[in-house]
Amino acid sequence: MAAEPSLSQLQQGCEALDIELNSEQQTKLLSYLALLHKWNKVYNLTSVRDPAQMLSRHLLDSLAVLPYLSAASLLDVGTGAGLPGIPVAIASPQTAVTLLDSNSKKTRFLQQVKAELGLDNVTVVHGRVEQVSLPKFAIITARAFASISDIIDLAGQHCENAGRLVLMKGVYPDEELQFESEAFRLLDVVSLRVPGCEGERHLVRLIKDKGCAPSK
């Protein structure tokens, strides 16, 4: 049976990312991983089965983007098991985080996580991103959800003017960066180092310019 990640392992990962969390936040993050591991056996929430790999490939991978997600409101599109939304909500209680997914099993899991961990800043929405009625958000995140062009087309409507799309990618998405959009322009591409993860990690940031036509 795989061992659960320890508090010291989480602390070491946070130190490597230069992220400071209090003891309550650290406990909630480990509780979230425990819930993810438990529910994954039945609900198949993630292909990662080993809790130690969940720590690096899910938790630390999500926390690595935290410095780029400072905003009052955030929409996590195609959040799945709550990544990066749940770790961000725990680490940034001042941010109102909305988790959106079209899979009802996954949104049921997220409702359970919200209730058990007391995450008052989290809202769970079941639906398709192009169909749901939502307020505008300062930041929209997506992790392994779709191409940059598709995310702009599907989720751009939910982004406020001067808001940002913050998209988590693996290898440098050279071809995807050739997108065309009247509403969004590329801000930058950030290379990330995630403790315990050997593969490449990149963050693509786009900004919605004021005065541009909204994405359809």
Secondary structure, DSSP 8 states (H G I E B T S, - for coil): ------HHHHHHHHHHHT----HHHHHHHHHHHHHHHHHHHHH---S---HHHHIIIIIIHHHTTGGG--SSEEEEET-TTTTTHHHHHHH-TTSEEEEEES-HHHHHHHHHHHHHHT-TTEEEEES-TTT-----EEEEEEESSS-HHHHHHHHGGGEEEEEEEEEEESS--TTGGG---SSEEEEEEEEE--TT--S-EEEEEEEE-TTS----
